[in-house]
Amino acid sequence: MAEAATEFLLNNLKEVVKHHAYLIKDAKGNVEKLERDLNVFRAFLKDTAKMRKNDEKIMNMWKEIHDVVYEIEDVIDFYIAKTNEEGRQSRVTRLLKNRAATLHSVGQKVESIKGRVEEMKEEISAHKLEEDKDETSQIRPPRKTDVVGFEDVTNELKQRLLKEADYFDVISLIGMFGLGKTTLAWKIYNDQDINLRFPTRIWVSVSAQFIDKEIFLRILNELTTLNDDLRAKTGSELADIVAAHLQNGRFLIVLDDVWSDTDWERLRAALPPDNTNTRGKVLITSRDKEVGVVASKPRRIKELRFFTEEESWELFRLEALGKLECPYDLEPSGRTIAENCDGLPLAIVVIGGILFKSLDPNVNATKREWEKVSKHVSSYIDGEDKTNRMKKFISLSYEHLPHHLRHCFLYLGLFPEDYQISASKLIRMWIGEGFIQQKDRYNSLEEIGYKYLQNLISRNLLKSVKLTPEGNVKTCQIHDLLGDFCRNEAATENFLQEIKYNNEGTRVPPTSNTYRRLSIHSNFSYFISSNPPPSAARVRSFVCFSDTHHPLAPQESTKIIEAFKLLRVFDVQPLKFSTIDKEFYNLVHLRYIALSFTLLKLPSHFNKLWNIQTLIIDTTSPTLKVEADIWKMKHLRHFKTKASAILLNSTNSSDSTNELQTLSLISVESCTKELPSRARNLKKLGIRGTLSLLFEQEAGSLDSLRNMENLRKLKLVNDEQQGVKKLSRLPRYDEFPPGLRSLTLCSTSLSWKNISTLGSLENLEVLKLKDRAFTGNNWDVNDGGFLSLQFLHIEQTDLAFWRASSHHYPKLRSLVLKNCDKLREIPIEFADISSFQMLEMHTCIPAVKSAKEIKNKKIEAGGSEFTLSAFPPIE
């Protein structure tokens, strides 16, 4: 961590010197000397990276460097913040002079440490050190196979789920952490036979701390459409509503990771009473045998066994080699490593992730590495029980991470247990923290960040949960045990802490004054009513993740903002601001902001936040007047809001940014002819407003769309305006961006005959039609169809007859239909599309028969990977 912290501080200093030299003019000499000394530290840290664990003297030096780097970072950031604040008053205060003196003082401390580092370097110069490998290039290819092992357990659980019963059956899968309970339950949840028997399947991650109301809302979201009335109800009221929805019909609910019998009783309140619905089933996983006994009583529980030797060896080969074939020379050391994992699948996965990164075309080099790891693992875990062995395996994997990934991995500890993390959000937060640095002009920060994400996934430290229509990672999740490791390891480094409260409103454990990142996911009222934690002044990230919102009084929002002086990442969307305190605009280090507020405008003072990269504004207003000039925000990369953002008409037409990649949603009037030149690298654009004014060239500039050469995603949301001509057509195909790959239309209410225009978009791969984008009973697909389309989403339409053939959608992979309750059938010919793999339906009852026919045809043709899911359930 010292290595990563030093690297970041050096890059931060370079940015300050390059772009904001005026802010450090009174301390420029000190800063430049610090930069030279930090380069000495960096070289030392790199040279001793593989020695520190076995040398107490080096380890202590690492800690000293780590602590002083944090101290330098604080002093520099405080200095810049205060200089910026005082600069607007055109005077240098005594406080500023004190900051310069403090910078000089910390510089002397650095000088002392540097002297001892130089001495130590001479002592170790005789050692030949192994060079670090470039580990970012070795990415594990996606492996789509069945879960390895537990075939007997899988079949037993499937038989019980598929068996008709005269009671409401709760099945309990019990086992220690790392055994693979969640993975096995997920395999069964997605099994084809289970899929057919239980078209309504709901997966709920429970975890150690949960809020009843949030769990019940998650279940209801799969059963009906959530509205404000439902969200306003109490947990007990929602439990009754959920139970009523589950009284009839066939369903499977998986409650993953239930921690105690008390937790089970809280969840049980939302399930049907015994014997009222004998067709519904519940599968729970837990580490606690007593939970299973109580939940399944009087029926037996299933205790998950450990892996057999052969199951361990099979999984090890897949994880370490990516295939079952293993070179003869590698088998002895490979089997030894697999055996030492003690039948724990998670241990095998973690160790396999380490070895996969060490694969070498030269089998002898790989053999040497495996033999070294084999000996290391044996001595590392000797005498440990299974619990401690698992923790040591994770620690070993962490030690094998290149330094640039360590901050990224530990940062995952900020997120709640079992939380599905948005990949794009995570990457942007990493960028905001400075964990990702530009290495060349060919890859953007986001592209580098995505490679980091893939690297963690390929090492099995993170798992991909959902994919985008384009096949990229959309959401990811970290195993509970790995998340615990992140939080524990991060605590030892003062890297982050989660704020928790007991029933009396006391923080547990108490928050220290050294943590750099804080997260809170519940009990906001305790947090807001208490004094800010002592570490607030040094915190770089403050994040809140919750399904419920907490309105803030003006004095409460002021209290939060005044507590944090050096924030880079401020993601607090569950907290709803009614006003923005003026102190907020002094937080000049802010790079990532995600806010919810009730304001109708974005104040011009946001321009004072000159480091801002990502700005996400959640507001209930349909429009947002942006008084800040985003074209003067030279580092802005992503601007997002669901409102129609009315951008300031900048007086200087030459104002532009090469950084801006996302601009969504903006008003029709803001889509000006200057937009393509002002945002030359824009990749994602969303427009909301009266689209007929844009398409008929009465407002905005339709020509701007065709001139956006780098635009790949476009979202068009139509708001009808009284007295304005209704939308009657789409732009011509040659008026769309030439490289467009993804298009979303909302509320456009066009006739289906207009959709043929979209078939002419040669690169279009993703098409989402939402909220009556097209209306009318008939859609006859004529001409060539959609030759490049891979993903089609249709939602809320009165379409009844859809006439098309397989050749109209030759590359279709996924079809999602929601609230298409008049659709008689899906074209049966879709079964002949070889690439067609997924059909998802929600409230499309008349079309269910054709969906089943398509699935049966797919199965007959050997399409075993085809999945069909539907609500209401297919009987």
Helices and strands as residue ranges (DSSP letters): H 2-19, G 21-27, H 28-47, G 52-54, H 56-87, H 94-124, H 151-162, E 169-174, H 181-189, H 192-197, E 200-205, H 212-223, H 228-231, H 235-245, E 251-256, H 261-268, E 281-286, H 289-296, E 302-303, H 309-321, G 328-330, H 331-340, H 345-356, H 363-381, H 386-399, H 403-410, G 411-414, E 421-422, H 423-433, H 445-458, E 463-467, E 473-477, H 480-492, E 497-498, E 517-520, H 524-529, G 536-538, E 541-544, E 550-551, H 554-563, E 569-577, G 582-586, E 592-597, E 601-602, G 604-608, E 614-619, E 623-626, G 630-632, E 638-646, E 662-666, G 668-670, H 675-678, E 684-689, H 691-695, H 703-706, E 713-718, G 733-735, E 742-746, E 750-751, G 752-755, H 756-759, E 766-770, E 774-775, E 778-780, E 791-795, E 801-803, G 806-808, E 814-818, G 828-832, E 838-842, G 845-847, H 848-860, E 867-871
